[in-house]
Amino acid sequence: MKFDVQHIAKLAMLKFTDEEAAEFEKEFESIVGMVENLPEIDSKGALLDPSNQMELREDVVVPSMPRNELLSNVPHLVAGCVVVPKTVE
């Protein structure tokens, strides 16, 4: 399977040299090949075991990064919102 790495890079607003694009294309092909070779999973109850219930952790509020620090490197900001170019036509 061939990948248009330069097109993917353009959508992600990245720039690659031809050598880097060739390397990424090989990596993409390797990843897709690996995923295609994954075995099929039998979904007849194999994924959930009612006798072994999951224990969920308690939700805890923790401090996060300040908003102004998160938005400090944004190239285009309007009214506190990140403005990005349209990528889907």
C-alpha positions in Angstrom: 0.0 0.0 0.0 1.4 3.4 -1.0 1.0 6.5 1.2 1.2 10.1 0.0 3.3 11.3 2.9 3.7 14.8 1.6 -0.1 15.1 1.5 -0.4 13.8 5.0 2.3 16.2 6.1 0.5 19.1 4.4 -2.8 18.2 6.3 -0.8 18.1 9.5 1.0 21.4 8.6 4.4 19.6 8.7 7.3 19.8 6.2 9.4 16.8 5.4 12.4 16.5 3.1 12.2 13.8 0.4 14.4 11.5 2.5 12.2 11.9 5.6 9.1 11.3 3.5 10.5 8.1 2.1 11.4 7.0 5.7 7.9 7.8 7.0 6.3 5.9 4.0 8.3 2.8 5.0 7.2 3.2 8.6 3.5 3.6 7.6 3.7 0.5 5.4 5.2 -1.5 8.2 2.5 -0.3 10.7 -0.4 -1.1 8.3 1.2 -4.5 7.5 1.4 -5.3 11.2 -2.2 -4.3 11.8 -3.4 -6.4 8.8 -1.7 -9.5 10.3 -3.3 -9.2 13.7 -5.4 -12.3 14.5 -9.1 -12.1 14.5 -10.6 -11.9 18.0 -13.5 -14.2 19.0 -16.0 -11.9 20.5 -18.3 -14.5 22.0 -17.9 -13.4 25.6 -14.1 -13.6 25.5 -13.6 -10.0 26.1 -15.8 -9.6 29.3 -15.9 -11.9 32.3 -18.9 -11.2 34.5 -17.2 -13.0 37.5 -14.2 -10.7 37.3 -15.6 -7.2 37.7 -13.3 -4.2 37.2 -12.6 -1.9 40.0 -12.7 1.7 38.9 -10.5 4.3 40.5 -12.0 7.3 42.2 -12.1 10.5 40.1 -9.8 13.1 41.6 -9.5 16.7 40.5 -5.9 17.8 40.1 -4.5 21.1 39.0 -3.8 21.5 35.3 -1.7 23.8 33.2 -2.9 27.5 33.2 -4.9 28.4 30.1 -2.7 31.3 29.1 0.4 29.1 29.2 -1.3 26.5 27.0 -2.3 29.1 24.4 1.1 30.9 24.5 2.4 29.2 21.3 -0.9 29.2 19.3 -0.3 30.9 15.9 -3.8 32.4 15.5 -6.1 33.0 18.5 -9.5 34.8 18.4 -11.6 35.4 21.5 -9.7 32.7 23.4 -10.3 30.1 20.6 -7.6 28.5 18.4 -8.3 29.2 14.7 -7.1 26.5 12.4 -7.2 26.3 8.6 -10.0 24.3 6.9 -8.7 20.8 6.0 -11.9 19.2 4.7 -13.6 20.4 1.6 
